[in-house]
Amino acid sequence: MQNFAEGYMKKVTRNSPIRWQNSGFAMLPNSLIFNPNIGRSALLVYWVLTVHLFKGKEYCFPKIATIAKEARCDHRTVTRAIRELKDAGYLKVVSTPGEVNRYKLKM
């Protein structure tokens, strides 16, 4: 039987249009995970934002619809989770009229 890593790597192909989604991992800060004031939806939204934060970049900018799809929740839940993360100091949102919001994750 092949080990997990070998099986996983066979699934990741060079020609895959979403290769970056199939490889790597995202970590969450312990202070966020063990904060009793942060709910499940906020944890999922933060995790999705970490996936969109490319190496060396300060901000990510996925649409709310993208976050909702990837976190497997609805638009309102994402909006509440973003507000929860902002209020707790884990997220800064930069809004510019006519543009997608930019999200800066704080650890």
N, C-alpha and C positions, 0 to 999 in steps of 0.2 A: 504494500500500500504506500502511495506517495505521501510525503508530508504536506502539511497545509500550505507552506510557502511555495512549493513547486506547483501545486494545483492552482493556487491563486495567480501566480505569474503566467501560467498558460492562458488564463482568461484575459490578461492584459495584452493586447496586440498593438503593434506599431500603427496600424491603420485605423484604430478605433477613434471615432470622432470625439468621444468623451473620455479619452485615456486618462486625463488628469483626475477624473472622478473615480476611476477604478484603481488608482494607486495612491500610496501615501496614507496618512492618517491625520487626525486633528485632535489636539489635546485641549482640555478645559482646565482653568486654574482651580486648585483645590478650594480656594476661598469662595469661588462661585458654587461649586458642587455641594459644599457643606454649609452654605448659607441657608438657614431655614426660611428666609423671606423670599427666596427665589423659587418659583414654581417650575413644573416640568416643561411647560411651553416655553418659558424663558430660557431654560437650559438648552432645549432643542434649537431655538432660534439663534442663540449664541454659538452653538456648535455649527450650524449652517453658515453663519457669518465667518467662522474660522476657516471653513473649507474654501470660502471665496477669497480669503485674504492671501494673496500671492506673496511669495518669499521676498522680503525686502520692502514691501509696500506698507504704507501707514494706514491706508483706507481700503475698504472694499465697497462695492456699489451694486449689489444685486437688487432687482425689483422686488417689491412686496409679494407679487404673485410667484416669483421664483422661490423666495424664502418659504412661502406657504406650501408650495408643492413639495419642496425638499424636506420640510419639517413635518409634512403630512398633517397640516392643520389649515384652518380657513384664514381669510384676510383679517378679520377682526381679532382673532387670537394672536396673530403675528403683531398687529398694531399694539395690542395690550402688552404683549411680551417685550416689545421694544421699549415701551414706556416704562415697564417694570425694570428693565436693565438700565435705562437712563437714570431713573430715580435712585437706583442702588449704586450708581457710579461705575458700572461696568461697560457703559457704552456712551459714545458721543455721536450725535447725528448732526451732520451738516446738510442743511436743506438750501437749495438754490432754486428759485422759480424757473420752471421749464426744464429742469434736469432731474435725474434720478438722485435720491438721497445717497450721501456717502456716510459710511459707518466706520468709526474708529473704535476698535476694541481696547478696553483698558483691563489690565490684569490685576 
